[in-house]
């Protein structure tokens, strides 16, 4: 189910103070990077990911591919940072309806 505007607003505010958890290098989106993202998502529901220096369209495409492969929702994409969310089995973050 896609995130609502209210839910994204809450997640953006929570992510503001978080540090980057995963960095995608110039090698792109490898299986190892997806494993790192999945591993980080097991500990945190909300992740900041730093994307490589490329055009805006390429970063948007990369963020979309990350979300598809990791089964997450894109919360925000600003510059070279994307924020993704995937609810845990026992969610810590309570999203509004």
C-alpha positions in Angstrom: 0.0 0.0 0.0 1.5 3.4 -1.0 2.3 5.9 1.7 0.0 8.8 2.2 1.2 12.4 2.4 0.7 12.5 6.1 2.7 9.3 6.6 5.5 10.6 4.3 5.6 13.9 6.3 6.1 12.0 9.6 8.8 9.8 8.0 10.6 12.8 6.5 10.7 14.4 9.9 12.1 11.3 11.6 14.7 10.8 8.8 15.9 14.4 9.1 18.2 13.6 12.1 19.3 10.2 10.8 22.7 9.6 9.3 23.3 7.9 5.9 23.2 4.1 6.4 24.2 2.9 2.9 26.2 4.5 0.1 25.7 3.3 -3.5 29.1 3.7 -5.2 29.9 4.3 -8.8 29.5 0.6 -9.5 25.8 1.0 -9.2 23.2 -1.2 -7.7 24.8 -4.6 -7.1 23.5 -7.6 -5.3 25.9 -6.7 -2.4 24.3 -3.2 -2.1 20.8 -4.7 -1.9 22.1 -7.1 0.8 23.4 -4.2 2.8 20.1 -2.4 2.4 18.1 -5.5 3.5 20.5 -5.9 6.4 20.1 -2.3 7.5 16.3 -2.6 7.1 16.2 -5.5 9.6 17.5 -3.1 12.2 15.9 0.1 11.1 12.6 0.7 9.3 13.8 4.0 7.9 17.0 4.4 5.9 19.0 7.2 4.3 20.9 6.1 1.2 23.5 8.2 -0.6 23.4 7.9 -4.3 26.3 8.5 -6.7 26.9 11.7 -8.5 24.8 11.5 -11.7 21.9 13.3 -13.4 18.6 13.8 -11.5 16.8 11.4 -13.8 19.4 8.7 -13.2 19.2 9.2 -9.4 15.4 8.9 -9.6 15.6 5.7 -11.6 18.2 4.3 -9.2 16.0 5.1 -6.2 13.0 3.5 -7.9 15.1 0.3 -8.6 16.2 0.3 -5.0 12.6 0.4 -3.8 11.5 -2.3 -6.2 14.4 -4.7 -5.3 14.2 -4.1 -1.6 10.4 -4.0 -1.4 10.4 -0.5 0.2 8.5 2.7 -0.2 10.3 5.9 -1.4 9.8 8.6 1.2 12.0 11.3 -0.2 14.6 12.0 -2.8 16.6 15.2 -2.4 19.8 15.7 -4.2 22.0 12.7 -3.7 20.1 11.3 -0.7 17.0 9.1 -0.8 15.0 8.0 2.2 13.2 4.6 2.1 10.8 2.9 4.5 9.8 -0.7 5.1 7.7 -1.7 8.1 9.2 -4.3 10.3 7.4 -7.4 11.4 6.8 -5.6 14.7 6.8 -1.9 13.7 8.5 0.6 15.9 7.3 3.6 13.9 3.6 4.1 14.2 2.2 5.6 11.0 -1.0 7.7 11.0 -3.9 6.5 8.9 
